[in-house]
Amino acid sequence: MTLKRLLLDERKEGEAVGEARGEARGIVKGKIETLFGLVQDGLLSLAEAARRAGLSENEFLKAAHGDNDNNV
């Protein structure tokens, strides 16, 4: 296998990993936005929304307000 082919394969693998990470982050962000909307509408308590997201209430609020986009 040539160096050019190896580099191309590594680039494609890196792109696939980046795409999967982006998709996962989008799913988590969408879930948090949905839960936060339910909290704002008074249909779900903050504690329950945080529990469903697997976060503390403080972490949930930070994520809902976009304070830690790199960690969501």
C-alpha positions, 0 to 999 in steps of 0.5 A: 500500500502506498503512503498516499493510500494510507493517508487517504484511508486515515483521513476517511477514518478521521472524518467518520469519527468526527461525523459520529461525534457530531451526530452524538453531540447533536442527539444529546443537545436535542434531548437537553433542549427538549427536556428544558422546553418541558421544564419551561412549560411547567410540564416537568420539574428541573430535578426530573429533567436533570435526572432524565439527562443524567446530569445534576441540576446545575450541569443540566442548566449549564448545558441547556443555556449552552455554557458548556457546548464542548462537554455536551 
